Amino acid sequence: MRYSLRILVTLGAVSLFSAYLNAQATTGSIALSARITPTGAPPDPVRQFTFFILSKSYADVVKEVEGQNVLPTRDLFIDKLTCSPELKAWLKAHELLDLTSTDLDKLLTTDDIMKVPEFFDAYQRSNSGGVTKGLPQPKYRESEKQSNPDKYQKLREEYLSATRKFIDGNPYTVQGIELELNAVNPGAAWDRLHIEHKRWVAQTAPDTAQLKYLAAKTETDLDGRALVTGLPPGSYWVSTLGMDASSGDRRLVWDVPVTVQSGQTAHLELSNLNAVVARKSTSP
């Protein structure tokens, strides 16, 4: 009885060992090393840093996430603004979206100021209060718009004509108009939209990569090396999921393809040369 039990245990052990060997023969491994070379210094191992083995490029994961929350086009964004139709038309016809830009006065023509209500009002505020001598003043009254429309219209047209001539003759008075456009400036909202979208993608993409495409993850040792075993044959990407590793004045992000074959170990050296993003640190 005891002898039979020993035989069964031995056969079980042999079976498990054979299964292990078979698994080793049908899977592969990745041996990676990661080093960063700062400016004017020798390569520095990336120690105790987590790397993720993905079945899809992290760059493609980011594109996938971006596709789930597509930003509006510039024209669609302008269409949804709460401003005059004239200002919307002007914005679509010009590349500038930040109306507080100091370059705005170089783009504005007299026609722009006269036709776009927001520009006209800003010009009036910028030159009001005795700041600009000779600035035409309206002689019509809003109360006359109903009581005496002919008079109102005549005086208003005279005022607009005089203002147009004044702008043509005194182009310097357009300078500083951007200071009066902060309340209607769409540039801030446009920038905020993109910043929030970028932040959302940066938060969502790593989670998506790990939930849908993670094959394994590993941490480097003090020499910057790591070994990942038991990977089915196929194409993988060794990624930092957008997180950068740093040494000296260098910050690197990796998303490097590697092919795993049955029973073999793929060797991968991560360095400045195959980093997706390699930039100098802006910190002092």
C-alpha positions as CSV (number, residue, x, y, z in Angstrom):
1,M,0.0,0.0,0.0
2,R,2.8,2.4,1.0
3,Y,4.7,1.4,-2.0
4,S,1.8,2.1,-4.3
5,L,1.3,5.5,-2.7
6,R,5.0,6.3,-3.4
7,I,4.6,5.4,-7.0
8,L,1.5,7.6,-7.3
9,V,3.3,10.6,-5.7
10,T,6.3,10.0,-8.0
11,L,4.1,9.8,-11.1
12,G,2.3,13.0,-10.0
13,A,5.6,14.8,-9.6
14,V,6.8,13.7,-12.9
15,S,3.5,14.8,-14.5
16,L,3.7,18.2,-12.9
17,F,7.4,18.6,-14.0
18,S,6.5,17.6,-17.5
19,A,3.7,20.1,-17.6
20,Y,6.1,22.7,-16.4
21,L,8.6,21.9,-19.0
22,N,5.9,21.9,-21.7
23,A,4.7,25.3,-20.5
24,Q,8.3,26.6,-20.6
25,A,8.7,25.2,-24.1
26,T,5.5,26.9,-25.4
27,T,6.0,30.3,-23.8
28,G,8.8,32.8,-24.0
29,S,10.4,35.5,-21.9
30,I,11.6,39.0,-22.0
31,A,14.9,40.1,-20.4
32,L,15.1,43.8,-20.2
33,S,17.6,46.4,-19.0
34,A,16.8,50.1,-18.7
35,R,19.4,52.8,-18.6
36,I,19.3,56.6,-18.9
37,T,22.3,58.6,-20.1
38,P,22.3,62.2,-18.7
39,T,24.2,64.9,-20.5
40,G,27.9,64.6,-19.8
41,A,27.5,61.5,-17.6
42,P,27.7,57.7,-17.9
43,P,24.5,55.6,-18.3
44,D,22.5,55.3,-15.1
45,P,20.4,52.1,-14.4
46,V,16.7,52.7,-14.0
47,R,16.3,51.1,-10.5
48,Q,13.1,49.7,-9.0
49,F,10.9,51.1,-11.8
50,T,7.7,49.4,-13.0
51,F,7.5,48.4,-16.6
52,F,4.2,47.1,-18.2
53,I,4.1,44.4,-20.9
54,L,1.2,45.2,-23.2
55,S,-0.4,43.4,-26.1
56,K,-1.1,46.8,-27.7
57,S,1.1,49.9,-28.1
58,Y,0.4,52.4,-25.4
59,A,0.4,55.1,-28.1
60,D,-2.5,53.3,-29.8
61,V,-4.2,52.9,-26.4
62,V,-4.0,56.7,-26.0
63,K,-5.6,57.1,-29.5
64,E,-8.3,54.6,-28.5
65,V,-9.1,56.6,-25.3
66,E,-9.1,59.9,-27.2
67,G,-11.6,58.4,-29.6
68,Q,-14.0,57.9,-26.8
69,N,-14.1,61.6,-26.0
70,V,-13.5,63.5,-29.3
71,L,-12.8,67.2,-29.0
72,P,-15.0,69.5,-31.1
73,T,-13.5,71.1,-34.2
74,R,-12.6,74.7,-34.0
75,D,-15.5,75.7,-36.2
76,L,-18.0,73.7,-34.1
77,F,-16.6,75.3,-30.9
78,I,-17.1,78.8,-32.4
79,D,-20.6,77.9,-33.5
80,K,-21.5,77.2,-29.9
81,L,-20.2,80.5,-28.5
82,T,-22.6,83.0,-27.0
83,C,-21.4,86.0,-29.1
84,S,-22.5,87.9,-32.2
85,P,-22.7,86.2,-35.6
86,E,-20.3,88.8,-36.8
87,L,-17.7,87.8,-34.2
88,K,-18.1,84.1,-35.1
89,A,-17.6,84.9,-38.7
90,W,-14.4,86.9,-37.9
91,L,-13.0,84.1,-35.7
92,K,-13.6,81.5,-38.4
93,A,-11.8,83.7,-41.0
94,H,-8.7,84.2,-38.7
95,E,-6.4,81.8,-37.0
96,L,-6.3,83.9,-33.8
97,L,-8.7,82.7,-31.2
98,D,-7.3,84.5,-28.2
99,L,-8.8,88.0,-28.3
100,T,-6.6,89.2,-25.5
101,S,-3.5,88.6,-27.6
102,T,-1.3,91.7,-28.0
103,D,-1.2,90.9,-31.8
104,L,-4.9,91.5,-32.2
105,D,-4.6,95.2,-33.1
106,K,-2.4,94.2,-36.0
107,L,-5.2,92.0,-37.5
108,L,-8.1,94.4,-37.0
109,T,-9.2,96.6,-39.8
110,T,-11.5,99.6,-39.5
111,D,-14.2,97.4,-41.2
112,D,-13.7,94.8,-38.5
113,I,-14.2,97.3,-35.7
114,M,-17.2,98.8,-37.3
115,K,-18.9,95.5,-38.2
116,V,-18.3,93.4,-35.2
117,P,-20.2,94.7,-32.1
118,E,-17.8,93.3,-29.6
119,F,-14.8,95.0,-31.3
120,F,-16.8,98.3,-31.6
121,D,-17.7,98.3,-28.0
122,A,-14.2,97.4,-26.9
123,Y,-12.8,100.2,-29.1
124,Q,-15.2,102.7,-27.5
125,R,-14.3,101.6,-23.9
126,S,-10.6,101.6,-24.7
127,N,-10.8,105.3,-25.9
128,S,-13.5,106.6,-23.6
129,G,-13.2,108.8,-20.5
130,G,-11.2,111.6,-22.2
131,V,-8.3,109.2,-22.9
132,T,-8.4,109.9,-26.7
133,K,-9.0,113.5,-27.8
134,G,-11.3,114.1,-30.8
135,L,-13.2,110.8,-30.4
136,P,-16.7,111.3,-31.9
137,Q,-19.5,111.2,-29.5
138,P,-23.0,110.0,-30.3
139,K,-25.7,112.7,-30.6
140,Y,-28.6,110.4,-30.9
141,R,-30.6,109.0,-27.9
142,E,-32.0,105.5,-27.5
143,S,-35.3,107.0,-26.5
144,E,-35.6,108.5,-29.9
145,K,-35.4,105.1,-31.6
146,Q,-39.1,104.7,-31.2
147,S,-40.3,108.3,-30.8
148,N,-38.4,109.8,-33.7
149,P,-36.8,106.9,-35.8
150,D,-35.8,109.1,-38.7
151,K,-33.8,111.5,-36.6
152,Y,-32.3,108.6,-34.6
153,Q,-31.2,106.8,-37.8
154,K,-29.7,110.0,-39.3
155,L,-27.7,110.9,-36.2
156,R,-26.6,107.3,-35.7
157,E,-25.3,107.0,-39.3
158,E,-23.5,110.4,-38.9
159,Y,-21.8,109.1,-35.7
160,L,-20.8,105.8,-37.3
161,S,-19.4,107.6,-40.3
162,A,-17.4,110.0,-38.1
163,T,-16.1,107.1,-36.0
164,R,-14.9,105.3,-39.1
165,K,-13.0,108.3,-40.4
166,F,-11.5,108.8,-37.0
167,I,-10.2,105.3,-36.8
168,D,-8.8,105.5,-40.3
169,G,-7.0,108.8,-39.4
170,N,-5.8,107.6,-36.0
171,P,-4.9,103.9,-36.3
172,Y,-2.9,104.1,-33.0
173,T,-6.2,104.3,-31.1
174,V,-6.7,100.6,-31.9
175,Q,-3.8,99.7,-29.7
176,G,-4.9,98.2,-26.3
177,I,-8.3,97.1,-27.6
178,E,-7.5,93.6,-26.4
179,L,-7.6,94.8,-22.8
180,E,-11.3,95.3,-23.2
181,L,-12.1,91.9,-24.7
182,N,-11.4,89.6,-21.8
183,A,-15.1,89.1,-21.0
184,V,-15.9,87.8,-24.5
185,N,-12.5,86.0,-25.1
186,P,-13.1,82.4,-26.4
187,G,-9.4,81.6,-26.2
188,A,-9.5,80.9,-22.5
189,A,-12.4,78.4,-22.9
190,W,-10.7,76.8,-25.9
191,D,-7.4,76.3,-23.9
192,R,-9.3,75.0,-20.8
193,L,-11.2,72.5,-23.0
194,H,-7.9,71.1,-24.3
195,I,-6.2,71.1,-20.9
196,E,-9.1,69.2,-19.3
197,H,-9.2,66.7,-22.2
198,K,-5.5,66.1,-22.0
199,R,-5.8,65.5,-18.2
200,W,-8.7,63.1,-18.7
201,V,-6.7,61.1,-21.3
202,A,-3.7,61.0,-19.0
203,Q,-5.8,59.6,-16.2
204,T,-7.9,57.2,-18.3
205,A,-5.3,55.7,-20.7
206,P,-3.2,53.9,-18.0
207,D,-6.3,52.3,-16.6
208,T,-7.5,51.2,-20.0
209,A,-4.1,49.8,-20.8
210,Q,-4.0,47.7,-17.7
211,L,-7.6,46.5,-17.8
212,K,-7.6,45.5,-21.5
213,Y,-4.1,44.9,-22.7
214,L,-1.8,44.1,-19.7
215,A,0.1,40.8,-20.2
216,A,2.5,41.2,-17.3
217,K,4.3,43.8,-15.3
218,T,7.7,43.8,-13.6
219,E,10.0,46.0,-11.5
220,T,13.7,46.5,-12.3
221,D,16.3,45.6,-9.8
222,L,19.2,47.8,-8.6
223,D,21.0,47.1,-11.8
224,G,18.0,48.3,-13.9
225,R,17.3,44.7,-15.1
226,A,14.1,42.6,-15.0
227,L,12.9,39.2,-16.4
228,V,9.4,38.4,-17.4
229,T,8.6,34.7,-18.1
230,G,5.6,32.7,-19.1
231,L,4.5,34.9,-22.0
232,P,2.6,33.3,-24.9
233,P,4.4,33.9,-28.3
234,G,3.4,37.1,-30.0
235,S,4.0,40.8,-30.2
236,Y,4.2,42.9,-27.1
237,W,5.2,46.5,-26.1
238,V,7.3,47.3,-23.0
239,S,5.8,50.5,-21.7
240,T,5.9,53.0,-18.9
241,L,2.3,54.0,-19.5
242,G,3.3,57.6,-20.0
243,M,5.2,57.9,-16.8
244,D,8.8,59.1,-17.1
245,A,12.0,57.8,-15.6
246,S,14.6,60.4,-14.8
247,S,18.3,60.7,-14.3
248,G,20.1,64.0,-14.2
249,D,18.7,66.3,-16.8
250,R,16.9,63.5,-18.8
251,R,13.4,62.2,-18.5
252,L,12.5,59.2,-20.6
253,V,9.2,57.5,-21.6
254,W,9.2,54.1,-23.3
255,D,6.8,52.2,-25.5
256,V,9.0,49.8,-27.3
257,P,7.9,46.7,-29.4
258,V,9.3,43.3,-28.7
259,T,8.5,39.9,-30.2
260,V,8.3,36.8,-28.0
261,Q,8.9,33.3,-29.4
262,S,8.3,29.9,-27.9
263,G,11.0,28.7,-25.6
264,Q,13.2,31.7,-26.2
265,T,14.1,34.9,-24.3
266,A,13.9,38.2,-26.1
267,H,16.5,40.7,-24.9
268,L,15.6,44.3,-24.9
269,E,17.7,47.3,-23.9
270,L,15.9,50.5,-23.1
271,S,17.9,53.7,-23.5
272,N,17.7,57.3,-24.7
273,L,17.8,55.9,-28.2
274,N,14.5,54.1,-28.2
275,A,12.6,56.3,-25.7
276,V,9.3,57.7,-27.0
277,V,9.9,61.0,-25.3
278,A,13.4,62.1,-24.4
279,R,13.6,65.6,-23.1
280,K,15.8,67.6,-20.7
281,S,14.4,68.3,-17.3
282,T,13.0,71.9,-16.8
283,S,13.6,71.7,-13.1
284,P,16.6,73.5,-11.7
